[in-house]
C-alpha cells in the first residue's frame, strides 16, 4: 500500500526537531531508520501529517563510557553497535543481540533509539536493554530527563515520551565480565521472536510475553533468595500476559518463556558469551 500524504521535515539539530514537534503536536512523527514507521504508514495504521527525519542530525551516533555507565547515542545503528569495541568490552550482550536483529539491510538502517521508541513487545534490543537495567534520556523544550526503561514502555506502541520529546541517548550499567545470554525462538532466521529471554547478572527480561517487553520478576526474586536455576526458570511466566496468534497460543508461549529463561540462565552462569 501507499502511505497517506504527509509533509517531510529534515531538521539539522535536536533543537530543530523538538521545535517541529512543538509546532505540529500529535500530527508529527519522528523517523530515524524508518523500518518501524514506514511499514505502518503503508498499512495506514499511522497517518502523520508531518514526518520529522532525524537520521542526519550530527552527533547522535556514539558509544562511550561515562563513569559506571555506557552511553549510546539514539542514532546509533544496529550494525554500528554490533561492531563497536567499547560495547563489546563493557556490555557484550548488546553487540550480540544487535547482530540478531533482522537482516543486514535492517541493521544498517535501524537505530537503537528508534527501536526503543517503537515499543514493540517482540523487539530484540529492548529486551536486552531491559535486562541490563537501562535508562532512556529524552530531550524536550524544557531540557533533558532520564526515564528508567521499567517505566518507559506503557503498552503496545505506547511510551512515556511526551509529544514534544526526542530520545537522545540510552544509558546502561557497565557489566564487563558478568555472565549474560540471549535466547530466542523464531519460525525462521531474521523473524521477530515468538518468545525471547535475556539474562544479565541476575536480571531476566522477556520478549512477546505481554504488551511490552517485561522483567521476569518472579525468576529474579527466586534467584535472589538462592533458588536454583531450574526453580527460578519455572517461574519465568508468572505475572505475564502473553497473547495468542497464528504462531503460538498462550500456553506455548509460557512454555517457551520457562525453557528459554532456563537456557539463558545456564549460559549466563557458565560465563558463556551467548554463543547459541
Residue frames as qw, qx, qy, qz and C-alpha x, y, z in Angstrom:
[[0.000, 0.887, 0.462, 0.000, 0.00, 0.00, 0.00],
 [0.361, 0.483, -0.020, 0.798, 0.93, 3.65, -0.30],
 [0.253, -0.384, -0.525, 0.716, 1.13, 5.98, 2.73],
 [0.093, 0.895, 0.435, -0.026, -1.23, 8.91, 3.01],
 [0.370, 0.739, -0.046, 0.562, 0.08, 12.39, 2.13],
 [0.617, -0.686, -0.168, 0.348, 2.49, 13.99, 4.58],
 [0.173, 0.942, -0.242, 0.157, 4.95, 16.86, 4.91],
 [0.894, -0.022, -0.193, 0.404, 8.62, 15.89, 5.24],
 [0.150, -0.952, 0.210, -0.168, 10.92, 17.83, 7.59],
 [0.865, 0.086, -0.270, 0.414, 14.65, 17.19, 7.99],
 [0.320, -0.944, 0.073, -0.038, 15.98, 19.18, 10.98],
 [0.558, 0.597, -0.444, 0.368, 19.68, 19.89, 11.39],
 [0.071, 0.337, -0.693, 0.633, 19.69, 19.62, 15.18],
 [0.223, -0.364, -0.875, 0.227, 17.78, 18.06, 18.06],
 [0.049, 0.417, 0.346, -0.839, 16.50, 21.51, 18.96],
 [0.338, 0.194, -0.405, -0.827, 15.05, 21.95, 15.46],
 [0.349, -0.167, -0.899, -0.207, 13.41, 18.54, 15.71],
 [0.133, -0.420, -0.720, 0.536, 11.83, 19.49, 19.03],
 [0.173, 0.343, 0.019, -0.923, 10.63, 22.78, 17.54],
 [0.375, 0.020, -0.679, -0.631, 8.92, 20.83, 14.74],
 [0.318, -0.314, -0.888, 0.105, 7.22, 18.58, 17.30],
 [0.025, -0.415, -0.467, 0.780, 6.07, 21.60, 19.30],
 [0.252, 0.243, -0.264, -0.899, 4.67, 23.22, 16.16],
 [0.517, 0.029, -0.647, -0.559, 2.80, 20.18, 14.84],
 [0.626, -0.266, 0.460, -0.570, 1.90, 18.31, 18.04],
 [0.653, -0.048, 0.750, -0.097, 0.47, 14.83, 17.63],
 [0.727, 0.648, 0.052, -0.222, 0.25, 15.32, 13.86],
 [0.315, 0.752, -0.579, 0.004, 4.03, 14.76, 13.70],
 [0.972, -0.207, 0.095, 0.053, 6.05, 11.55, 13.91],
 [0.188, -0.763, 0.583, 0.207, 9.79, 11.14, 14.36],
 [0.954, 0.296, -0.040, 0.017, 11.64, 8.93, 11.87],
 [0.385, -0.711, 0.545, 0.223, 15.16, 7.65, 12.45],
 [0.282, -0.206, 0.859, 0.375, 15.79, 4.48, 10.44],
 [0.516, 0.204, -0.253, -0.793, 12.25, 4.19, 9.13],
 [0.316, 0.051, -0.931, -0.175, 11.89, 0.40, 9.42],
 [0.007, 0.357, 0.825, -0.438, 9.18, 0.74, 12.06],
 [0.247, 0.510, 0.231, -0.791, 7.31, 3.86, 10.97],
 [0.292, 0.328, -0.530, -0.725, 7.17, 3.35, 7.20],
 [0.158, -0.124, -0.960, -0.194, 5.56, -0.12, 7.24],
 [0.029, 0.531, 0.746, -0.401, 2.73, 1.01, 9.49],
 [0.205, 0.526, -0.044, -0.824, 2.28, 4.14, 7.38],
 [0.212, 0.153, -0.769, -0.584, 1.95, 1.95, 4.28],
 [0.170, -0.339, -0.925, 0.003, -0.78, 0.00, 6.06],
 [0.229, -0.572, -0.195, -0.763, -2.45, 3.29, 7.05],
 [0.635, -0.510, -0.538, 0.219, -2.15, 2.28, 10.71],
 [0.331, -0.608, -0.120, 0.712, -0.36, 5.60, 11.19],
 [0.395, 0.695, 0.393, 0.454, -1.10, 8.69, 9.11],
 [0.366, -0.583, -0.141, 0.711, 1.08, 11.54, 10.39],
 [0.352, 0.917, 0.184, -0.033, 0.69, 14.89, 8.70],
 [0.160, 0.882, -0.433, 0.096, 4.39, 15.58, 9.26],
 [0.955, -0.095, -0.104, 0.261, 7.35, 13.19, 9.31],
 [0.135, -0.930, 0.341, -0.037, 10.40, 14.60, 11.12],
 [0.923, 0.233, -0.210, 0.224, 13.50, 12.80, 9.86],
 [0.395, -0.868, 0.300, -0.003, 16.28, 12.94, 12.48],
 [0.964, 0.039, 0.129, 0.231, 18.58, 10.45, 10.73],
 [0.625, 0.509, -0.042, 0.590, 21.06, 13.10, 9.57],
 [0.323, -0.920, 0.091, -0.202, 21.38, 15.10, 12.77],
 [0.545, 0.488, -0.571, 0.372, 25.11, 15.08, 13.58],
 [0.026, -0.430, 0.661, -0.615, 26.43, 13.73, 16.86],
 [0.768, -0.207, 0.168, -0.582, 23.63, 11.25, 17.58],
 [0.962, 0.109, -0.251, -0.012, 25.66, 8.09, 16.90],
 [0.151, 0.633, -0.651, 0.391, 28.21, 7.07, 19.55],
 [0.870, -0.378, -0.317, 0.008, 29.08, 4.52, 22.22],
 [0.286, 0.579, -0.468, 0.604, 31.21, 5.74, 25.11],
 [0.586, -0.359, -0.631, 0.361, 31.97, 5.02, 28.74],
 [0.123, -0.645, 0.102, -0.747, 30.80, 7.61, 31.24],
 [0.433, -0.454, 0.552, -0.548, 31.59, 6.59, 34.81],
 [0.415, -0.069, 0.888, -0.186, 29.82, 3.36, 35.68],
 [0.650, 0.529, 0.441, -0.322, 27.61, 3.52, 32.59],
 [0.361, 0.043, 0.629, 0.688, 27.83, 3.15, 28.85],
 [0.329, 0.621, 0.196, -0.684, 26.12, 5.96, 26.94],
 [0.402, 0.196, 0.760, 0.471, 24.74, 5.11, 23.49],
 [0.187, 0.256, -0.136, -0.939, 23.53, 7.81, 21.12],
 [0.630, 0.358, 0.520, -0.453, 19.96, 7.30, 19.99],
 [0.612, 0.664, -0.208, -0.375, 21.04, 7.48, 16.35],
 [0.198, -0.469, 0.851, 0.127, 23.47, 4.57, 16.70],
 [0.762, 0.220, -0.370, -0.483, 22.58, 1.98, 14.09],
 [0.939, -0.243, 0.191, -0.151, 22.33, -1.70, 14.91],
 [0.884, 0.329, -0.128, 0.306, 25.32, -2.64, 12.76],
 [0.170, 0.725, -0.380, 0.549, 27.43, 0.05, 14.46],
 [0.628, -0.543, 0.377, -0.411, 26.53, -1.34, 17.86],
 [0.998, 0.051, 0.025, -0.016, 27.23, -4.87, 16.63],
 [0.767, 0.410, -0.182, 0.458, 30.81, -3.92, 15.68],
 [0.103, -0.877, 0.203, -0.423, 31.60, -1.43, 18.45],
 [0.589, 0.210, -0.652, 0.429, 34.65, -2.31, 20.56],
 [0.155, -0.295, 0.482, -0.810, 33.54, -0.33, 23.62],
 [0.782, -0.136, 0.016, -0.608, 30.16, -2.07, 23.69],
 [0.847, 0.145, -0.511, -0.015, 31.85, -5.43, 23.18],
 [0.413, 0.232, -0.655, 0.589, 34.07, -4.87, 26.21],
 [0.141, -0.140, 0.466, -0.862, 31.60, -3.17, 28.54],
 [0.651, 0.173, 0.416, -0.611, 28.13, -4.55, 27.66],
 [0.051, -0.252, 0.861, 0.438, 28.79, -7.56, 25.41],
 [0.375, 0.418, 0.812, -0.158, 25.17, -8.67, 25.30],
 [0.343, 0.745, 0.147, -0.553, 24.27, -5.63, 23.18],
 [0.191, 0.535, -0.633, -0.526, 26.55, -6.30, 20.18],
 [0.141, 0.024, 0.985, 0.098, 25.42, -9.92, 20.17],
 [0.323, 0.573, 0.677, -0.329, 21.72, -9.06, 20.27],
 [0.268, 0.709, -0.147, -0.635, 22.22, -6.32, 17.66],
 [0.048, 0.343, -0.830, -0.437, 23.63, -9.00, 15.36],
 [0.177, 0.259, 0.948, -0.051, 20.37, -10.96, 15.75],
 [0.324, 0.595, 0.313, -0.666, 18.10, -8.14, 14.56],
 [0.640, 0.676, 0.084, -0.355, 16.55, -8.72, 11.14],
 [0.848, 0.300, 0.192, 0.392, 18.96, -8.87, 8.22],
 [0.524, -0.133, 0.057, 0.839, 21.93, -6.69, 7.18],
 [0.051, 0.523, 0.359, 0.771, 19.66, -4.16, 5.44],
 [0.487, -0.777, -0.349, -0.192, 17.62, -3.68, 8.61],
 [0.702, -0.506, -0.137, 0.482, 20.74, -3.48, 10.80],
 [0.450, 0.078, 0.166, 0.874, 22.27, -0.81, 8.55],
 [0.114, -0.539, -0.298, -0.780, 19.19, 1.43, 8.82],
 [0.595, -0.665, -0.430, -0.136, 17.60, 0.68, 12.19],
 [0.127, 0.567, -0.433, 0.689, 18.66, 2.72, 15.24],
 [0.331, -0.182, -0.815, 0.440, 18.67, 1.89, 18.92],
 [0.167, 0.172, 0.322, -0.916, 16.59, 4.98, 19.71],
 [0.523, 0.054, -0.408, -0.746, 14.05, 4.04, 17.08],
 [0.559, -0.125, -0.814, -0.095, 13.54, 0.51, 18.34],
 [0.178, -0.211, -0.687, 0.673, 13.17, 1.75, 21.92],
 [0.278, 0.178, 0.097, -0.939, 10.65, 4.43, 20.90],
 [0.473, -0.017, -0.660, -0.583, 8.63, 1.95, 18.79],
 [0.472, -0.195, 0.617, -0.599, 7.67, -0.05, 21.92],
 [0.789, 0.124, -0.468, -0.377, 7.15, -3.39, 20.21],
 [0.735, -0.484, 0.404, -0.250, 7.00, -6.24, 22.78],
 [0.967, 0.137, 0.170, 0.131, 8.78, -8.58, 20.33],
 [0.362, 0.870, -0.296, 0.159, 11.90, -6.42, 19.88],
 [0.864, 0.040, -0.333, 0.375, 15.34, -7.90, 20.47],
 [0.378, 0.357, -0.324, 0.790, 17.39, -4.92, 21.67],
 [0.427, -0.563, 0.092, -0.702, 14.74, -3.54, 24.07],
 [0.916, -0.322, -0.223, -0.088, 14.68, -6.96, 25.75],
 [0.746, 0.091, -0.306, 0.584, 18.44, -6.84, 26.29],
 [0.077, 0.498, -0.173, 0.846, 18.32, -3.20, 27.43],
 [0.656, -0.555, -0.062, -0.507, 15.64, -4.03, 30.00],
 [0.926, -0.219, -0.243, 0.190, 17.72, -6.92, 31.35],
 [0.550, 0.271, -0.246, 0.751, 20.64, -4.51, 31.66],
 [0.288, -0.708, -0.451, 0.460, 18.58, -2.06, 33.72],
 [0.375, 0.233, 0.268, 0.856, 18.84, 0.68, 31.12],
 [0.007, 0.693, 0.363, -0.623, 17.60, 4.27, 31.12],
 [0.406, 0.645, 0.436, 0.478, 16.25, 6.49, 28.33],
 [0.210, -0.442, -0.096, 0.867, 17.42, 10.10, 28.10],
 [0.274, 0.708, 0.587, 0.281, 14.76, 12.25, 26.44],
 [0.220, -0.202, -0.021, 0.954, 15.04, 15.89, 25.42],
 [0.108, 0.757, 0.626, 0.155, 12.18, 18.35, 25.11],
 [0.121, 0.819, 0.097, 0.552, 11.60, 22.11, 25.25],
 [0.511, -0.825, 0.117, -0.211, 12.39, 22.14, 28.98],
 [0.073, -0.683, 0.724, -0.070, 15.64, 20.22, 28.66],
 [0.539, 0.186, -0.817, -0.091, 16.59, 16.60, 29.31],
 [0.677, -0.380, 0.399, -0.489, 15.17, 13.99, 31.66],
 [0.158, 0.274, -0.948, -0.039, 16.01, 10.36, 32.40],
 [0.805, -0.084, 0.037, -0.586, 13.34, 7.64, 32.33],
 [0.376, -0.283, 0.882, -0.033, 14.10, 4.11, 33.59],
 [0.342, 0.080, -0.760, -0.546, 13.10, 1.53, 31.00],
 [0.092, -0.291, -0.920, 0.246, 10.96, -0.15, 33.66],
 [0.149, 0.622, 0.458, -0.618, 8.76, 2.98, 33.45],
 [0.050, 0.385, -0.409, -0.826, 9.23, 3.89, 29.79],
 [0.241, -0.085, -0.809, -0.529, 7.16, 1.31, 27.91],
 [0.433, 0.024, 0.426, -0.795, 3.48, 1.71, 28.77],
 [0.747, 0.309, 0.519, -0.279, 1.92, -0.63, 26.22],
 [0.656, 0.281, 0.558, 0.424, 1.97, -1.76, 22.60],
 [0.357, 0.543, 0.265, 0.713, 3.41, 1.20, 20.59],
 [0.301, -0.887, -0.165, -0.308, 2.96, 3.38, 23.72],
 [0.633, 0.059, -0.389, 0.667, 5.71, 5.06, 25.75],
 [0.344, -0.745, -0.362, 0.443, 6.21, 7.68, 28.42],
 [0.352, 0.028, 0.239, 0.905, 7.65, 10.14, 25.86],
 [0.214, 0.677, 0.327, -0.624, 5.81, 13.44, 25.64],
 [0.632, 0.688, 0.351, 0.071, 4.67, 14.60, 22.19],
 [0.261, 0.942, -0.181, 0.108, 7.44, 17.20, 22.10],
 [0.519, -0.654, 0.543, 0.088, 10.30, 14.97, 23.27],
 [0.739, 0.516, -0.428, -0.062, 13.01, 13.12, 21.35],
 [0.903, -0.363, 0.122, 0.193, 15.10, 10.21, 22.62],
 [0.272, 0.883, -0.381, 0.043, 18.72, 11.36, 22.51],
 [0.172, 0.516, -0.809, 0.224, 20.54, 8.66, 24.46],
 [0.901, -0.293, -0.268, -0.175, 20.29, 5.24, 26.07],
 [0.026, -0.654, 0.660, -0.368, 22.37, 4.54, 29.18],
 [0.928, -0.183, -0.303, -0.115, 23.16, 1.11, 30.63],
 [0.579, -0.714, 0.394, 0.013, 25.35, -0.03, 33.52],
 [0.367, 0.590, -0.716, -0.068, 28.74, -1.45, 32.57],
 [0.941, -0.219, 0.096, -0.238, 28.62, -5.22, 33.04],
 [0.023, -0.687, 0.725, 0.053, 32.12, -6.18, 31.88],
 [0.242, 0.237, -0.938, -0.074, 32.71, -9.86, 32.60],
 [0.532, 0.034, 0.586, -0.611, 29.34, -10.52, 34.29],
 [0.275, 0.137, 0.927, 0.214, 27.51, -13.53, 32.88],
 [0.460, 0.420, 0.052, -0.781, 24.92, -12.90, 30.19],
 [0.250, 0.097, 0.899, 0.346, 22.95, -14.70, 27.50],
 [0.490, 0.326, 0.003, -0.808, 20.18, -14.14, 24.98],
 [0.231, 0.108, 0.954, 0.160, 17.89, -16.90, 23.77],
 [0.498, 0.330, 0.070, -0.799, 15.08, -16.51, 21.28],
 [0.457, 0.207, 0.859, 0.102, 12.74, -18.81, 19.41],
 [0.345, 0.485, -0.183, -0.782, 11.69, -17.90, 15.87],
 [0.852, 0.371, 0.317, -0.188, 9.95, -19.59, 12.96],
 [0.769, 0.515, 0.062, 0.373, 12.69, -18.54, 10.54],
 [0.549, -0.193, -0.042, 0.812, 16.01, -16.74, 10.68],
 [0.106, 0.165, 0.138, 0.971, 15.56, -12.95, 10.83],
 [0.359, -0.620, -0.580, -0.389, 12.00, -13.20, 12.18],
 [0.353, -0.590, 0.291, -0.666, 10.72, -11.42, 15.25],
 [0.093, 0.131, -0.939, 0.303, 10.99, -13.76, 18.27],
 [0.559, -0.452, -0.597, -0.356, 7.92, -15.72, 19.21],
 [0.621, -0.782, -0.040, 0.012, 9.46, -15.50, 22.70],
 [0.576, 0.503, -0.397, 0.508, 12.92, -14.38, 23.80],
 [0.673, -0.718, -0.132, 0.114, 14.77, -14.23, 27.12],
 [0.402, 0.669, -0.354, 0.516, 17.74, -12.05, 28.07],
 [0.765, -0.593, -0.193, 0.161, 19.72, -12.74, 31.26],
 [0.399, 0.617, -0.302, 0.607, 22.33, -10.39, 32.69],
 [0.174, 0.273, -0.600, 0.732, 23.81, -10.59, 36.19],
 [0.012, 0.269, 0.831, -0.487, 20.67, -11.99, 37.84],
 [0.410, 0.437, 0.166, -0.783, 18.18, -9.91, 35.82],
 [0.304, 0.197, 0.872, 0.329, 15.90, -11.52, 33.23],
 [0.378, 0.423, 0.025, -0.823, 13.76, -9.84, 30.58],
 [0.469, 0.267, 0.835, 0.107, 11.24, -11.44, 28.23],
 [0.211, 0.223, -0.372, -0.876, 10.00, -10.51, 24.77],
 [0.493, -0.080, -0.608, -0.617, 6.49, -11.21, 23.49],
 [0.330, -0.262, -0.869, 0.258, 5.09, -12.18, 26.89],
 [0.032, -0.676, -0.505, 0.536, 2.97, -9.06, 27.47],
 [0.348, 0.895, 0.278, 0.030, 2.05, -5.77, 25.83],
 [0.126, 0.902, -0.407, 0.069, 5.65, -4.63, 26.34],
 [0.647, 0.248, -0.647, 0.320, 8.93, -6.35, 27.00],
 [0.638, -0.683, 0.012, -0.356, 8.87, -7.29, 30.69],
 [0.026, 0.520, -0.789, 0.327, 11.12, -8.40, 33.52],
 [0.741, -0.200, -0.631, -0.111, 10.67, -11.93, 34.86],
 [0.240, -0.660, 0.378, -0.604, 10.39, -10.66, 38.41],
 [0.900, -0.334, 0.133, -0.246, 9.42, -13.97, 40.00],
 [0.900, 0.244, -0.177, 0.316, 12.52, -15.56, 38.48],
 [0.277, 0.634, -0.342, 0.636, 14.73, -12.72, 39.69],
 [0.537, -0.595, 0.286, -0.524, 13.31, -12.96, 43.21],
 [0.990, -0.139, 0.007, -0.038, 13.87, -16.71, 43.28],
 [0.730, 0.402, -0.263, 0.486, 17.49, -16.26, 42.24],
 [0.033, -0.676, 0.329, -0.659, 17.97, -13.56, 44.88],
 [0.767, -0.471, 0.214, -0.379, 16.68, -16.00, 47.52],
 [0.235, -0.501, 0.832, 0.049, 19.28, -18.54, 46.45],
 [0.847, 0.248, 0.371, -0.288, 16.95, -20.73, 44.42],
 [0.570, -0.102, 0.669, 0.465, 18.33, -22.96, 41.71],
 [0.131, 0.247, -0.472, -0.836, 18.24, -22.02, 38.05],
 [0.175, -0.249, -0.898, -0.317, 15.67, -24.74, 37.42],
 [0.118, -0.600, -0.691, 0.387, 13.41, -23.48, 40.20],
 [0.001, -0.547, -0.041, 0.836, 13.77, -19.85, 39.14],
 [0.103, 0.127, -0.644, -0.748, 13.19, -20.54, 35.44],
 [0.083, -0.400, -0.909, -0.086, 9.99, -22.44, 36.24],
 [0.041, -0.708, -0.491, 0.506, 8.57, -19.11, 37.48],
 [0.268, -0.093, 0.336, 0.898, 9.51, -17.08, 34.39],
 [0.099, -0.413, -0.609, -0.670, 5.96, -16.70, 33.06],
 [0.253, -0.618, -0.649, 0.364, 4.43, -15.66, 36.39],
 [0.047, -0.708, -0.195, 0.677, 2.75, -12.26, 36.12],
 [0.062, -0.205, 0.562, 0.799, 2.97, -12.18, 32.32],
 [0.576, 0.497, 0.442, -0.475, 0.10, -11.92, 29.86],
 [0.216, -0.204, 0.723, 0.624, 1.19, -13.44, 26.55],
 [0.597, 0.381, -0.036, -0.705, -1.02, -13.09, 23.51],
 [0.657, 0.113, 0.739, 0.099, -2.09, -15.78, 21.07],
 [0.416, 0.635, -0.268, -0.593, -1.73, -15.70, 17.30],
 [0.889, 0.363, -0.184, -0.209, -1.15, -17.98, 14.33],
 [0.455, 0.556, -0.651, 0.246, 2.38, -18.76, 15.54],
 [0.332, 0.014, -0.821, 0.464, 1.74, -19.71, 19.18],
 [0.481, -0.695, -0.422, -0.328, -1.03, -19.85, 21.74],
 [0.318, -0.816, 0.264, -0.405, -0.66, -18.53, 25.28],
 [0.880, -0.410, 0.241, -0.019, 0.36, -21.81, 26.87],
 [0.862, 0.295, 0.036, 0.411, 3.04, -22.47, 24.28],
 [0.214, 0.781, -0.195, 0.553, 4.49, -19.01, 24.87],
 [0.596, -0.702, 0.272, -0.281, 4.52, -19.67, 28.61],
 [0.964, -0.092, 0.162, 0.191, 6.37, -22.94, 27.97],
 [0.649, 0.555, -0.046, 0.519, 8.89, -21.12, 25.78],
 [0.140, -0.858, 0.216, -0.444, 9.42, -18.43, 28.41],
 [0.780, -0.544, 0.298, -0.084, 10.32, -21.03, 31.03],
 [0.926, 0.140, 0.174, 0.303, 12.51, -23.02, 28.65],
 [0.500, 0.684, -0.051, 0.528, 14.41, -20.06, 27.18],
 [0.329, -0.847, 0.242, -0.339, 14.89, -18.49, 30.61],
 [0.881, -0.377, 0.271, 0.092, 16.47, -21.70, 31.88],
 [0.815, 0.346, 0.123, 0.448, 18.79, -21.87, 28.89],
 [0.204, 0.834, -0.098, 0.503, 19.76, -18.21, 29.24],
 [0.540, -0.767, 0.264, -0.224, 20.43, -18.51, 32.96],
 [0.935, -0.161, 0.223, 0.222, 22.52, -21.64, 32.46],
 [0.660, 0.524, 0.045, 0.536, 24.65, -19.92, 29.83],
 [0.064, -0.872, 0.140, -0.464, 24.98, -16.77, 31.91],
 [0.746, -0.619, 0.233, -0.080, 26.00, -18.80, 34.98],
 [0.904, -0.003, 0.228, 0.362, 28.66, -20.57, 32.95],
 [0.213, -0.675, 0.258, 0.658, 30.05, -17.30, 31.64],
 [0.528, 0.296, 0.663, 0.440, 29.08, -18.31, 28.13],
 [0.006, 0.361, -0.132, -0.923, 29.14, -15.38, 25.76],
 [0.595, 0.471, 0.316, -0.570, 25.70, -16.25, 24.43],
 [0.161, 0.401, -0.737, -0.520, 27.16, -18.26, 21.59],
 [0.744, 0.162, 0.461, -0.456, 23.90, -20.04, 20.86]]
